Amino acid sequence: GRRRIAPARPPRHKGTAVKRSLTGHVVTRWYRAPELILLQTNYSCAVDMWSVGCILAELLQIIEGADLSRRGPVCQGTSCFPMSPSHSRRSSNDKRDQLNIIFDLIGTPSTEETNCIADEDLRQYVQCFRVRSCTNFRERFSMATEEGLDALRRMLQFSPSNRLTVGEAIEHALLKTIRNPELESELPAPLDLDFETLPDLNFRVMRRFITSEIQKYH
């Protein structure tokens, strides 16, 4: 069947007229990118590619012949410091903390990646975690193709700048046999969501504006 992936976070428009910090408390915990967990407010569309990588990992676990007893979300933390921390222990020592679960999968970031974190306190926090290497994806996702594993590795990168972009993902060899460029289309212009700044915005008004925006393209 055909599946569509919508952002697991509130939509943001690309307008430049409004300058403001973006909230960090977005995206369902299990699909939340490291930069969101670390409360970096200047995040980009790379957080969506992380989420897509998490979904791809789930799909690679249910390929015919795979061990279905291990299927499910690959970053299934039960707490997420500092948004929803465990009250029983320090997050860097909590095996079920979301960032710890992520590091179990992709390994702890390199010194180069850590140095790209602008905030010194955040850098020191990341360095508190036990150093470990990336999981062997070939063993973890034993029935996946090399193209599938390559896409997964490149989506689940700690550094946003190292992840596949949407354009690169579409061009990836993983989609070569199922992609049909003739059926693809792009928005002629970025979404116009300027109504977000209205002082009297409420649910009913917002719904009307969103419906109107959708009708422009469907």
Steps between C-alpha positions, in 0.01 A plus 500: 500500500591866472608686813550869564708647780389824661726699734486368856517861622302822462549650150736794451489731201815620328419868513776739603282782629450340840810437708447293812635203688330172420370288784703191581210292631387352169500152346392181674779394738605181317546693174662810649835608355797559733500877441140522621580299811788741566255794472671661203247749367659562158409157366423433135320249278776256597290409806242355259766290326597355838137403557482343153815305585332363812201392290729341240671303777162360605423398142837326462409285801192350334651393169414140418740269683585746778467415870162659574550470875725809478264714295384837630640850558879492512538797737236414759604705801278539805629844603657796327714743695434788542145498354365198684784372718513194718478611862691200630845547348730723297406492133851409379484192724138414420506214249148587380565871448429592139848632422659192656282277282606700194868463589451125543388495137727750321785531750608809690592803287858562397701789641446683171123456526493603866704813426226611259262543796507873568393491864786402733268349762340277235842390378600402852170319550548289186854416610361353825357199315689173490699477177379226266514402133219481249290183498585257221213585266566195283436272800213708639319525165615172351254483210551857380665579168825695487302794360263485797783491751681787327189718509443413865856585604484831317165598651591407858797733537552693825596816313212650296743618232613141441151362436345440162294792380153440361634545147785255560263247652270516197799443271639215713544157341257356757211662309632440149263215414186657646541868423313659210619860449217563253248472783690735730419865553632785710325793661541807279577707811552445873188459713357832614409462867514865600170456684704349784579853616137616528430627855149347517595160358294212638434140398203582275678782318819295463306207357336726241835640388662157479207361300528794261873437458444130423237584238759694302679176417219241490 
